[in-house]
Amino acid sequence: MKLVITVVEDHDVAFLMEALIENGFQATRLASTGGFLLQGNTTLLIGIQDTHVDAVINVIRSTCAPRKKIIPQMTPELPTAIGVPVEIEAGGATVFVVDVDQFWKL
């Protein structure tokens, strides 16, 4: 048994949950806070059999693809001043796969 812990941007979570359900996987959704770009994040806990890890990773990879984003650059000296826009990579997912000794659904 494995626990897949996945952190994704709030923007991607609805699409990911839908894709997981379509592929027969269930997830517990937890609100989480990210520090990068002050964007909201969601953490999903997905309990699966060992043989389904690759399938879940493929669903996550196909749903939460990284993308380019343009944001205004802020200067620490003048927090109200907006500088030249900067291109960053957003999206994607951070995924941890952890062994589970026991699992009960009560």
N, C-alpha and C positions, 0 to 999 in steps of 0.2 A: 504494500500500500504506500502511496506517495501523497504528499501535500504540496501542491503547486501554489506558491504565494506570488501573486502578480500585482505590480504597482503600475497603473496607467493614468494618463490624464483624464480628467472628468469628461473632456470632449469625446474620448474614445470608448468610454465604459458601456454606454447603451448599445453600441454596435457589437462590442465584444460579448456582452451578456447574451444578446440575440444569437450570435454565431455559436456560442457555447451550447445554448439550449437546442438549437437546430441540429447540433452534432451529438446530442444526448448527454451532455455534461451539465452538472449543477455547480453553482458557486455561491458562496456567502460573500456579500458585498459590505465592505467597511469604509466609511469616510476616513480619509487620512489627509495629512497636511504635507505639502512639499515646499521646500525652500527656494527652488529654482524658478525664477520669473514670477513668483507669487501666484502660481497657477494651482488650482485645486487638483488633488489626486484622489484616486480610489484604489483600495487594496482589495483584491479578490482572493478568497481562500477556496481552492478547488481540490477536493479529495478524490483520488482516482486509483485504479489498479495500476501496477507497474507497467503493464503492457500498453496503457493509454497515454503515457507521458508524451511520446512523439506526436500523437494526434492533437493533444491539447496545445503543445508548443506550436504546431503548424497553424492552428486556429488563431492563436495569439499573434503570431508573426504576420499572418495574412490580414488581420483586422487592425492591428496597431502599428502600421508602418511609419517609420520616421518621415518627417516632411520639413521643408524649409519654411521659415516664418520670419517676417520682417517686424522688428520691434524698435521703438525709439530708444536711443541710448541716453541714460541719465548720468549726470555728473555728480559725484558725491559732494563736491564743493558747493554747487548750486542745485539743490534738489528740485527746484521748480523749473530749471532750465532743461530744455530737451535738445539733445545734440543730433548728430547725423544718424539716420536709421541703420540698424545693424541686422545682418541676416544670421539667424541661428537655426539649429536643428531641433525640432520639437517632436512630440509624439513618441512612438516606440513603446517599449515596456521593459520593466525590470522584473526578471523572473527568478525565483528561488525554487528548487525542487528538494524537498526534505523527506527522509524516510519516516514512516509512521509505524509504530509498534502495534498500536491498537486503535480501533475506530468503532464507535457505536453511534447509531442514529436512534435516539430515544424519543 
